[in-house]
Amino acid sequence: GVVDARAITTHPRVRWCYFGAEDYVADLGGVRTSGNAEVATARAQIGQAARLGDVQAVDMVVADFADDDRFRREAAEARALGFAGKLCIHPAQVPLADEAFRPTEAELAWAREVDAAYREAVARGDAAISVRGEMVDEPVARRARTLLAAG
């Protein structure tokens, strides 16, 4: 899995991948913790491999399905790492995942502003601009477009 993630995610028949933290730690003979230090590197590698392979990555489960705070924390981390969703093992986790991976109204407002300003800048021949004091270039504009597509 993790070692061959790039080869797996670039295979033409693969459309999504999943990081199985429980499996990963069991294979290593490690100890699973709520802090996730034991899976941090592998989790990031799976997220990166998925993006490089242009497939969707789904994040690890939270086995303690009654721990909503942990689920929210892990989902926020996963979203920041580029994961498209989180595997739910209990129906109560589904609305938490929906909320965590849906862009907020503030994010969408930022994305609309950045997208419009950057399109105008490119039309003028500018490659980088400032929006609300933040430097905006192609990667930032691409992030804005991704948010708009998800919203």
Secondary structure, DSSP 8 states (H G I E B T S, - for coil): --TTHHHHHTSTT--EEE--HHHHHHHHT----TT-GGGHHHHHHHHHHHHHTT-EEEE---S-TT-HHHHHHHHHHHHHTT--EE--SSGGGHHHHHHHHS--HHHHHHHHHHHHHHHHHHHHT-S-EEETTEEE-HHHHHHHHHHHHH-
